[in-house]
Amino acid sequence: RSSVSPRRRAGPARVMIAYPSPTPRVTPLWLAQDLDFFGKYNLAAQLVLVRNNQMLTAGLGAGDIDAGYTGGTTVLGAAAAGVELRLVAGFVSRGHGYLMVRSDIKKPADLAGKRIAVQSIGGTLWMYVMLTLEQLGLDTARDRIHLLVIGDQTVTAPALESGVIDAAVFTTRTYIPGLKQKGFSLLAEVTPPMAATGIVTRKSYLQKNSEVLENIMKALIESEHYMMAPSGKAQSIKTIMSRLKLSDAKVAEDGYADAIKEFEPKPFPSLEGLKNMQRLLATQNPRLAGVNPADLIDVTLMRKLEDGGFFSQLQSRYRE
């Protein structure tokens, strides 16, 4: 009996994982909890919604949060503040934004002088708005476009309906059918390179708890593969409906279809996406101009998983 090492006898590692916005893209995180992929990899995970990106960054920096299911915005924001975070996996390396507008806005020029929602200045939704306006040839200062800090997408849709704002960019189609029924229209779609959603942690956590972090990555990557496999579709849609409190299965199915199209089966972080985000964020924070995005990415554990055959195992397990 004494030959059992204390390490084997120890219970699952307790980890706190935060995410900034409830959308279908978060489904791998929810599934990992609902189906206990965390338990499979010896983790007891607590998931926490932190709607403010600055708070999420501060929580990671202070050690209150072990990992963030978030992306480049968090890592770059931390770098500007002197906090060393690393992007260790990248589930989504190309963003997808949908610009929904009031019915009287027929063309991009009609957005001049109008109010557009963001979650926070410098946050991910703000970035989608800026990239969308850039694609449409618009400029917030020249065209007097007002960015209003409203909240995440669950709050943005009602704000659009009630007339508090004139337009909003959504990163999921989940809200679009309901808004279209109420007379709003889709003016534009954008798919910019972005290190949008991945796994972020402190550099020191990566060094001291690499085994735990590797298990967090395994749980979430297996959860992603489960979601992308046809056999996981029904459970994934059920999870989206329950977590987003949706009553319409068709809306949840659209959100699911969008998310699995965006996911990278081998989620290596996107340097191109991170550079694109840095370019935008540096307009708000000049300190970011001197940051090298390559320093904010660490692929050590991703390479270890690849070399160890983890992705091959997942492909054969979920191949149908």
VOBADO-654716 format. One record per atom (N, C-alpha, C, O, CB): x, y, z; residue in one letter. Coordinates in steps of 0.2 Angstrom, whole numbers, plus 5000, padded with zeros to 4 digits. Glycine has a CB too. Layout:
% VOBADO-654716
XYZA/...
This chain:
% VOBADO-654716
500449945000R/500050005000R/500450065000R/500350114997R/499550005006R/501050065004S/501450125004S/501850134997S/502050194996S/502050115009S/501750094993S/502150104986S/501750154982S/501950184977S/502250044982S/501050164984V/500650214980V/500950284982V/500950304987V/499850214982V/501150314976S/501450384977S/500950434980S/500350424978S/501850414971S/501150484984P/500650534987P/500350574981P/499750594981P/501050584991P/500750574975R/500450614970R/499850584967R/499450614965R/501050624964R/499950514966R/499350474963R/498750484968R/498150484965R/499550404962R/498850484974R/498350484979R/497950554979R/497350554981R/498550464986R/498350604977A/498050674978A/497450674973A/497450644968A/498650724976A/496950714975G/496350724972G/496450774966G/497050794964G/495850764976G/495950784962P/496050824956P/496250894957P/496150924962P/495350824952P/496650924953A/496950994953A/496351044953A/495951034948A/497451004948A/496251084957R/495751134957R/495951194953R/496551224954R/495551164964R/495551214948V/495751264943V/495151314942V/494551294942V/496051234936V/495351374941M/494851424940M/494951454933M/495451474931M/494851484945M/494451444929I/494451464922I/493951514920I/493351504922I/494351404917I/494151574918A/493651624916A/493551634909A/494051624905A/493951694920A/492951664907Y/492851684900Y/492451744900Y/492051754905Y/492451624897Y/492551784895P/492251854895P/491551864892P/491251914894P/492651894891P/491251814888S/490651824885S/490351764883S/490651714880S/490751874879S/489651754885P/489351694884P/489051684876P/488651724875P/488751684888P/489451644872T/489251634865T/489351564864T/489651534867T/489651684860T/489051544858P/489151474856P/489851454856P/490051394856P/488851454850P/490351504855R/491051484854R/491351454861R/491851424861R/491451544852R/490951474866V/491151444873V/490951374874V/491151344879V/490851494878V/490651344870T/490351274871T/490851224873T/490751184877T/490051254864T/491451224870P/491951174872P/492051184880P/492151134883P/492651184868P/492051244882L/492151254890L/491651224894L/491651184899L/492251324891L/490951244891W/490351214895W/490351134894W/490151104899W/489751244892W/490451114888L/490451034887L/490951004892L/490850954895L/490551014880L/491551034893A/492051004897A/491850994904A/492050954908A/492751044897A/491351044906Q/491051034913Q/490550984913Q/490450944917Q/490851104915Q/490050994908D/489450954908D/489650884907D/489250834910D/488950984902D/490150864903L/490250794901L/490850774905L/491150714904L/490450784894L/491150814910D/491650794914D/492350774910D/492650734912D/491450744919D/492450814905F/493150804902F/493650824907F/494250804907F/493250844895F/493450874911F/493950904916F/494150844921F/494750834922F/493650964920F/493650804923G/493750754928G/494150704925G/494650674928G/493050724930G/494050684918K/494450634914K/495250654915K/495650604915K/494250634907K/495350714915Y/496050744915Y/496250764922Y/496750804923Y/496250794910Y/495950734927N/496150754934N/496050824936N/496550854940N/496850724935N/495550854934L/495450924936L/494750934939L/494250904937L/495550974929L/494750984944A/494151004946A/494051074945A/494351124948A/494050994954A/493651094939A/493651164936A/493051204939A/492551174939A/493751154929A/493251264940Q/492651314942Q/492651364936Q/493151394935Q/492751344949Q/492151364933L/492051414927L/491751484930L/491251474933L/491651384921L/492051534928V/491751604930V/491751644924V/492151654920V/492151634936V/491151684923L/491051734918L/491251794921L/491051824926L/490251734916L/491751824918V/492051894919V/491951934913V/492351934909V/492851894922V/491351974914R/491152014908R/491652074906R/491652094900R/490552044909R/492052094910N/492552154909N/493252124908N/493552094912N/492552204915N/493452144902N/494152114900N/494652134904N/495152094906N/494252134892N/494652194906Q/495152224911Q/495152184918Q/495652174920Q/495052304912Q/494552164920M/494552124926M/494752054925M/495152034929M/493752124929M/494652034919L/494851964918L/495651964918L/495951914920L/494551934911L/495952014914T/496652024914T/496952024921T/497451994922T/496852084909T/496652074925A/496952084932A/496852014936A/497352004940A/496452134935A/496351984935G/496251914939G/496751864937G/497051834941G/495551884937G/496951864930L/497451814928L/498151844931L/498551804933L/497451814920L/498251904930G/498851934933G/499051924940G/499551904942G/498952004931G/498451924944A/498551924951A/498551854954A/498651834959A/497951954955A/498351804949G/498351734951G/497651704954G/497651654956G/498851724956G/497151754954D/496451724956D/496151684950D/495751644952D/496051794957D/496451694944I/496151654939I/496751614936I/497251644934I/495851694933I/496651544935D/497251504932D/497351514925D/497851514922D/497151434935D/496751504921A/496751514914A/496151544912A/495651554915A/496751434911A/496251584906G/495651614903G/495451584896G/495951574892G/495851694902G/494851574895Y/494551554889Y/494451614885Y/493851634884Y/493951504889Y/494951644882T/494951714879T/495451714874T/495751664872T/495051774885T/495651774872G/496151784866G/496651834867G/496851854872G/495751784860G/496751864861G/497351914860G/497251974864G/497652004866G/497451924853G/496551994864T/496452064867T/496752054875T/497052104877T/495652074868T/496552004878T/496851994885T/497551994885T/497852024890T/496551934888T/497851954881V/498651954881V/498952014880V/499452034883V/498851894876V/498652054875L/498952114873L/498852174878L/499352204880L/498752134866L/498252174881G/498052214886G/498552204892G/498752254895G/497352214888G/498652144894A/499152134899A/499852154898A/500152184902A/499152054901A/500052144892A/500752164890A/500852234890A/501352264893A/500952144882A/500352274888A/500352344889A/500452374896A/500752424898A/499752384886A/500152324901A/500152344908A/500752314912A/500752314918A/499452324911A/501152284908G/501752244911G/501652184914G/502052154918G/502052294916G/501052154913V/500852084915V/501052034910V/500852034904V/500052084918V/501351984912E/501651934907E/501151874907E/501151824910E/502251904909E/500651874902L/500251824900L/500451794893L/500851824889L/499451844899L/500251724892R/500451694886R/499851664883R/499351634887R/500951634888R/499751664877L/499251634873L/499551564871L/500051554867L/499051674866L/499251504874V/499551444873V/499151394868V/499351344866V/499551404880V/498551414867A/498151384862A/497651434858A/497451484861A/497751324865A/497451424852G/497051464848G/496551434845G/496651404839G/497451514844G/495951424848F/495351384845F/495051424838F/494851394834F/494751374850F/495051494839V/494851534833V/495351584831V/495551624835V/494151564835V/495551574824S/496151624822S/495851664817S/496251704814S/496751584819S/495251664815R/494851714811R/494251734814R/493851684815R/494851684804R/494151794815G/493551814818G/492951814813G/493051804807G/493651884821G/492351824816H/491751824811H/491251874815H/491051864820H/491451754810H/491151934811G/490751984814G/490151994809G/490251994803G/491152044815G/489552014812Y/488952024809Y/488752094811Y/488552104817Y/488451974810Y/488652144806L/488452214808L/487752214807L/487452214801L/488852264804L/487352224813M/486652224812M/486452304814M/486752334818M/486252184818M/485952324809V/485752394810V/485052414810V/484652364808V/486152434804V/484852474812R/484152494811R/483952494804R/484352494799R/484052564814R/483252484803S/483052474796S/483152534791S/483152524785S/482252464796S/483252594794D/483352654790D/484052664788D/484252704784D/483052714794D/484452624791I/485252624788I/485252574783I/485252514784I/485652604795I/485352604777K/485352554771K/486052544768K/486152494764K/484952594765K/486552594769K/487152584766K/487652614772K/487452644776K/487252624760K/488352594771P/488852614776P/488852684777P/488852704783P/489452594773P/488752734772A/488752804774A/488252824779A/488252874782A/488652844767A/487652784779D/487152804784D/487352794791D/486952814795D/486552764782D/487852764792L/488152754799L/488452824802L/488552824808L/488652694800L/488552864798A/488852934800A/488352964805A/487752964805A/488952984794A/488752984811G/488353014816G/487952964821G/487552984825G/487853064814G/487952904819K/487552854823K/487952824829K/488552834830K/487352794818K/487552784833R/487852754839R/487952674838R/487452644837R/487352774846R/488552654840I/488652584839I/488952554846I/489252594850I/489252574834I/488652494848A/488852464854A/489552434854A/489752404850A/488252414856A/489852444860V/490452404862V/490352374869V/489952404873V/491152444861V/490752324870Q/490752294877Q/491252334882Q/491152354888Q/490952224877Q/491852354879S/492252404882S/492752434877S/492852404872S/492752364888S/493052494878I/493452524873I/494152484873I/494452474879I/493552594875I/494352454868G/494952414868G/494852344868G/495252304868G/495452434873G/494152324870G/494052254870G/493852214864G/493952244858G/493352244875G/493752154864T/493652114858T/493052134853T/493152144847T/493552044860T/492452154856L/491952174852L/492052244849L/491952264844L/491252184857L/492452284853W/492652354850W/493152344844W/493052374839W/493052394856W/493552284845M/493952274839M/493552254833M/493752274827M/494452214841M/493052214834Y/492652194828Y/492352254825Y/492252254819Y/492052144831Y/492052294829V/491752354827V/492252394823V/492052424817V/491452404833V/492852404825M/493352444822M/493552414815M/493652444810M/494052454826M/493652344815L/493852314809L/493252314804L/493352324798L/493952234810L/492652314806T/492052314802T/492052384799T/491952394793T/491352304806T/492052434803L/492052504800L/492652514795L/492552554790L/492152554806L/493252484797E/493852494792E/493652464785E/493852494780E/494452464795E/493352404786Q/493152374779Q/492652414775Q/492652404769Q/492852304781Q/492252444779L/491752484775L/491952554773L/491552594771L/491052494780L/492652574775G/492852634773G/492652694778G/492652754776G/492652654766G/492452674784L/492252724788L/492752744794L/493152694795L/491552704792L/492652794797D/493152824802D/492752854808D/492352894807D/493652874799D/492852824814T/492452854820T/492452924820T/491952954822T/492652814826T/493052954820A/493153024821A/492853064815A/492453114816A/493853044822A/493053054809R/492853084803R/492053084802R/491753134800R/493253064797R/491853024803D/491153014802D/490653014808D/490053004808D/491052944799D/491053044814R/490653064820R/490252994822R/489653004824R/490153124819R/490552944822I/490252884825I/490352874832I/490952874834I/490452814821I/489852864836H/489852864843H/489852794846H/489452754844H/489252904847H/490452774849L/490452704852L/490252714859L/490452744863L/491152684852L/489652674861L/489352674867L/489552604871L/489452554868L/488652684867L/489852614877V/489952554881V/489252524884V/489052554888V/490452564887V/489052474881I/488452444883I/488452374887I/488152374892I/487952424876I/488952334885G/488952274888G/489052214883G/489252224877G/488352254892G/489052154885D/489152094880D/488552084876D/488052124876D/489352034884D/488552034872Q/488052024866Q/487352014869Q/486852024866Q/488251974862Q/487351984875T/486651974878T/486352034880T/485752044880T/486751924884T/486752084881V/486452154883V/486352194876V/485952244876V/486952194888V/486852184871T/486852224865T/486152224861T/485852264859T/487452214861T/485952154861A/485352144857A/484752184859A/484352214855A/485152074857A/484552184866P/484052224869P/484152294868P/483652334867P/483952204876P/484752314868A/484952394868A/484752414861A/484552474860A/485652404869A/484852374856L/484752384849L/483952394848L/483752434845L/485052334844L/483652344851E/482852334850E/482552404853E/482052424851E/482652274853E/482852424859S/482552474863S/482752544860S/482452594862S/482652474870S/483152544855G/483352614852G/483952654856G/484052704854G/482752654852G/484252614860V/484852654864V/485352654859V/485752704860V/485052604870V/485452614855I/485952614849I/485652604843I/485152584842I/486552554851I/486052624837D/485852614831D/486052554827D/485852534822D/485952674827D/486652524830A/486952474826A/487452434831A/487652464836A/487452494820A/487552374830A/487952334834A/488252274830A/488052254825A/487552294840A/488952254832V/489252194828V/489152134833V/489352144839V/489952214827V/488952084830F/488852024834F/489351974832F/489551974826F/488151994834F/489651924836T/490151874834T/489851814833T/490151764832T/490751874839T/489151804833T/488751744832T/488151764829T/487851824830T/488651714839T/487851714825R/487251724822R/486651714827R/486051724825R/487151684816R/486751694833T/486251674837T/485651734838T/485151714838T/486551664844T/485951794838Y/485451844839Y/485051874833Y/484651914833Y/485751904843Y/485351854827I/485151884821I/484451874819I/484051914817I/485651864815I/484251804819P/483551794817P/483051834821P/482551864818P/483351714818P/483151834828G/482651874832G/482651954830G/482151984830G/482851864839G/483251974829L/483252044827L/482952064820L/482652114819L/484052074827L/483052014815K/482752024808K/482052024809K/481752064805K/483051964804K/481751984813Q/481051974814Q/480752044816Q/480152064815Q/480851924819Q/481152084820K/480952144823K/481152204818K/481152264820K/481252154829K/481352184812G/481452244807G/482152264806G/482352314802G/481052294809G/482652234810F/483352254809F/483652214803F/483452164802F/483752244816F/484252244800S/484552214795S/485252204795S/485552234799S/484352244788S/485552154792L/486252134792L/486552174786L/486452164780L/486352054791L/486952224788L/487252274783L/487952244781L/488152254775L/487352334787L/488352204785A/488952184783A/489252124787A/489052114793A/489452234783A/489652084784E/489952024788E/490752034787E/490952054781E/489751954785E/491152024792V/491852024792V/492151964794V/491851934799V/492152094796V/492751944791T/493051884794T/493851904794T/494251874790T/492951824789T/494051944799P/494751964799P/495151914803P/494951874807P/494752034802P/495851914801P/496251874805P/496351894812P/496451954813P/496951864802P/496151854817M/496151874824M/496351814828M/496051764827M/495451904826M/496751824833A/496851774838A/496251784843A/496351804849A/497551784842A/495651764841A/495051784844A/494951744851A/494751774856A/494451774840A/494951674851T/494751634856T/495251584857T/495451544853T/494051604856T/495551574863G/496051524865G/496151514872G/495651524876G/496751534861G/496751484874I/496851474881I/497451524883I/497951524880I/497051404883I/497351564888V/497751614891V/497951594898V/497551584902V/497551684890V/498651604900T/498851594906T/499351644908T/499651674904T/498951524908T/499551644914R/500151684916R/500751644914R/500851584914R/500151694924R/501351684913K/501951644911K/502151604917K/502451554916K/502451704909K/502151634923S/502351594929S/501951534930S/502251484932S/502351644935S/501251534929Y/500851474930Y/501051424925Y/501151364926Y/500151494929Y/501251444919L/501451394913L/502151364916L/502151304914L/501551434907L/502551404919Q/503151374921Q/503151324927Q/503451274927Q/503651424923Q/502651344932K/502651304938K/502151254938K/502151204942K/502451354944K/501651264934N/501051214933N/500951184926N/500351174924N/500451244936N/501451174923S/501351154916S/500951084915S/500651084910S/502051144913S/501051044920E/500650974919E/499850994920E/499450964916E/500850924925E/499751034925V/499051054926V/498751094919V/498251074917V/498951104932V/499151134917L/498951174911L/498851134905L/498451134901L/499451234909L/499351084904E/499251034899E/498650994899E/498250984894E/499850984899E/498350974905N/497750944906N/497150984905N/496650964902N/497750914914N/497251054907I/496651104905I/496651104897I/496051094894I/496851174907I/497151104894M/497151104886M/496951044883M/496551044879M/497951114884M/497050984886K/496850924884K/496050914885K/495750894880K/497150864888K/495850934890A/495050934892A/494750984887A/494250954884A/494950954899A/494951044885L/494651084881L/494751064874L/494251074870L/494851154882L/495251044872I/495351024865I/494950954863I/494650954858I/496151004863I/494950914868E/494550854867E/493750874867E/493350844863E/494650794873E/493550924871S/492950944871S/492750974864S/492150974861S/492850994877S/493251014861E/493151044855E/493050994849E/492550994845E/493751084853E/493450934850H/493350884845H/492650844845H/492350824841H/493950834845H/492450834852Y/491850804853Y/491250854850Y/490850824846Y/491650804861Y/491350914851M/490850964848M/490850964840M/490250964837M/490951034850M/491450954837M/491450954830M/491250884827M/491150884821M/492150974828M/491250834831A/491050764828A/490250764827A/489950794832A/491350714832A/490050734822P/489250734821P/488950704827P/488350724829P/489150694815P/489250654830S/488950624836S/488850664842S/488450654847S/489350564838S/489250724842G/489250774848G/488750824846G/488650874851G/489850794849G/488450834841K/488050884839K/487450894843K/487350954846K/487750874831K/487050844844A/486450854848A/486550874855A/486250924858A/486050784849A/487050844859Q/487250874865Q/487550944865Q/487350984870Q/487750824868Q/487950964860S/488151024860S/487651074859S/487651134862S/488651034854S/487151064855I/486551114854I/486151114861I/485951174863I/486051084848I/486051054864K/485751054870K/486051104876K/485751144879K/485650984873K/486751094876T/487151134880T/487151214878T/487051254883T/487951114880T/487151234872I/487051304870I/486351324872I/486351384875I/487151304862I/485851284871M/485151314873M/485151324880M/484851374883M/484651254871M/485451274884S/485351284892S/485751344894S/485551384899S/485551214895S/486451344892R/486851394894R/486651464892R/486751514896R/487551384892R/486351474886L/486151544883L/485451554885L/485151604882L/486351544876L/485151504888K/484351514890K/483951524883K/483551574883K/484251574895K/484151484878L/483751494872L/483151444872L/483251384874L/484251484866L/482651464869S/482051414868S/481951394861S/481651344860S/481351454870S/482351424857D/482251404850D/482851364848D/483451384847D/482251464845D/482751294846A/483251254844A/483651274838A/484251264837A/483051174844A/483251304833K/483551324827K/484051374828K/484551374825K/482951354822K/483951424833V/484451474834V/485051444837V/485651464835V/484151524839V/484951394841A/485551364845A/485951324839A/486551324839A/485351314850A/485551294835E/485951254829E/486351304825E/486851284823E/485351214825E/486051354823D/486451404819D/487051424823D/487651434819D/485951474817D/487051444829G/487651464833G/488151404833G/488751414833G/487351474840G/487851344834Y/488351284834Y/488651274827Y/489251264827Y/487951224835Y/488251284822A/488551274815A/489151334814A/489651314811A/488051284809A/488951394816D/489451444815D/490151424819D/490651434816D/489251514817D/490051404825A/490651394830A/491051344827A/491651344827A/490351374837A/490751284825I/491151224822I/491551244816I/492051214814I/490751164822I/491251294812K/491651314806K/492251354808K/492751354804K/491151354801K/492251394813E/492751434815E/493351394819E/493951414819E/492551484820E/493151344822F/493651304826F/494251274822F/494151244817F/493351254830F/494851274825E/495451244822E/495551174825E/495651174832E/496051294823E/495551124822P/495651054825P/496251054829P/496351014834P/495551004820P/496851084826K/497451094830K/497551164832K/497751204828K/498051064825K/497351184838P/497251254839P/497951284841P/498051304847P/496851254845P/498351294836F/499051324837F/498851404837F/498451424833F/499551314832F/499051444842P/498951514841P/499151554835P/499651534832P/499251554847P/498751594833S/498851634826S/499251694827S/499051744831S/498251654823S/499851694825L/500351754826L/500051814821L/500051874823L/501051734824L/499851794815E/499551844811E/498951874814E/498851944814E/499351814804E/498551834817G/497951864820G/498151914826G/497851964827G/497451814823G/498651894830L/498851934836L/499152004833L/499052054836L/499351894840L/499551994828K/499752054825K/499252104822K/499352164823K/500252044819K/498752074819N/498152124817N/497852154823N/497652214823N/497652074813N/497752124829M/497452144835M/497952204838M/497652254840M/497252094840M/498552184838Q/499052234840Q/498952304837Q/499052354840Q/499752204840Q/498952294830R/498952354826R/498352404828R/498352464829R/498852334818R/497752374829L/497152404831L/497252434838L/497052494840L/496552364831L/497452394843L/497452414850L/498052464851L/497952504856L/497652354854L/498552464847A/499052514848A/498752584847A/499052634849A/499652504843A/498252594843T/497852664842T/497652684849T/497552744850T/497352654837T/497452644853Q/497152654860Q/497752664865Q/497652704870Q/496652604862Q/498252624864N/498752614869N/499452614866N/499652564864N/498652554874N/499752674865P/500352674861P/500952634864P/501452614860P/500652744861P/500852614870R/501352564873R/501452494870R/501952464870R/501252554881R/500852484866L/500852414863L/501252414857L/501452364854L/500152404861L/501452474854A/501752474848A/502452444849A/502752414844A/501852554846A/502752444855G/503452414856G/503452344858G/503952314859G/503752454861G/502852314858V/502752244860V/502852194854V/502552214849V/502052224864V/503252144855N/503352094850N/502852034851N/502852004856N/504052064850N/502252034846P/501751984847P/502051914848P/501751874852P/501251984842P/502551894845A/502851824845A/503051804852A/503051754854A/503451824840A/503251864856D/503451844863D/502851824867D/502951804873D/503751904866D/502251844865L/501651834869L/501251764868L/500751744871L/501051884868L/501651724863I/501351654861I/501851604864I/502451614863I/501251654854I/501551554867D/502051494869D/501651434866D/501151414869D/502151494877D/502051394862V/501751334859V/502051274861V/501951214859V/501851334851V/502451284867T/502751224870T/502351164871T/502451104869T/503151244876T/501751174874L/501351124876L/500951094870L/500751034869L/500851144881L/500751144865M/500451124859M/500851074855M/500651024853M/500251184855M/501551094855R/501951044851R/502050974855R/502050924852R/502651084851R/502050984861K/502150914865K/501550874864K/501550814863K/502150934873K/500950904864L/500350864862L/500350834855L/500150774854L/499650914863L/500550874850E/500650854844E/501150794843E/500950744840E/500750914839E/501750804846D/502250754845D/502050694849D/502250634847D/502850784848D/501650704854G/501450644858G/500850604855G/500650554858G/501250664865G/500650624850G/500050594846G/499350604849G/498850574847G/500150524847G/499250664853F/498650674856F/498150694850F/497550664851F/498750734861F/498350734845F/497850744840F/497650684836F/497050684834F/498150804836F/498150644835S/497950584831S/497450544834S/497050514832S/498650544829S/497550534841Q/497050494845Q/496350524845Q/495950494844Q/497350494853Q/496350594845L/495650624845L/495350614838L/494750604838L/495750704847L/495750614833Q/495450614826Q/495250544826Q/494650534823Q/496050624821Q/495550494828S/495250424827S/494650414832S/494250374830S/495850364829S/494750444838R/494150434843R/493550464840R/492950434841R/494350464849R/493550524837Y/492950564835Y/492850554827Y/492450594825Y/493050634837Y/493250514824R/493150514816R/492550474815R/492350414818R/493750484813R/492050494811E/491450454809E/491350444802E/490850414800E/490850494812E/
